């Protein structure tokens, strides 16, 4: 089922999520709904808090180059990472990348992150997993685990860029409300 995405500045996005204890059917439904919601919105990663569930769950599904049509990227479900209670255990290097977020649609900005991360997490069956990631995938891990701690990528912006963003975002939300009222 496609769920509604929580949009900034909804205060739930500031809350810390809690660990999952039971790896049961309810968890699997949340994961399936997160995937459907992410794909429907054209995202490559999603944290449970973004559909209003304060649990330590993230999914990541980075696109790949289509071999038939290299100008298009495709998302393959086999590449889907489902991570329960993920923890970044080490970071290394520096990498900058233009990020966006399904909770802040239409806003993208270059953010400085670590280039490499090591992550520990559980899969949907409660099996412990670990992974080393770099570049775009490392960025995705850092972005998504930050959501679980109640943080958003715009917090990495410089003071002036953040101020500009807040101003533009307020205006955008206001314009949207105007639209709906017509
Ligand atoms: Co996000």
Boltz pocket constraint, residues with backbone or C-beta under 6 A from the ligand:
constraints:
  - pocket:
      binder: B
      contacts: [[A, 45], [A, 100], [A, 101], [A, 102], [A, 103], [A, 143], [A, 147]]
      max_distance: 6.0
